[in-house]
């Protein structure tokens, strides 16, 4: 099971990243879990200073923007 972590405090871009990530995982028919990391110290522990960010199994794949659906699919596979 892949752990897909959304790093962000709940802003509109963070919510959009959550929606797109879940859509990408469903379209890929993955076994996944989405975890929201919303506390600033927890986000900073990933080394991320700009949100939203997406981490896969603890590895940051993108931060500071909401990637396209096809880009997310590549990141989470």
C-alpha angles and dihedrals in degrees: 000000000000118000108218110193122197110201115202144093096253101276120154092263090051091052091048091051089052092051094047093045092051091047091050093049092048092048089051089048090231129168099238147154123209115214122187115215105196108155114097096227090050092049091048090052086070090056091248118144099168124053149242098057136168123213125184115206089341097311116115110233101175138358139182096031145052108247124213118268093254091051091052091050090056092048097050101044 
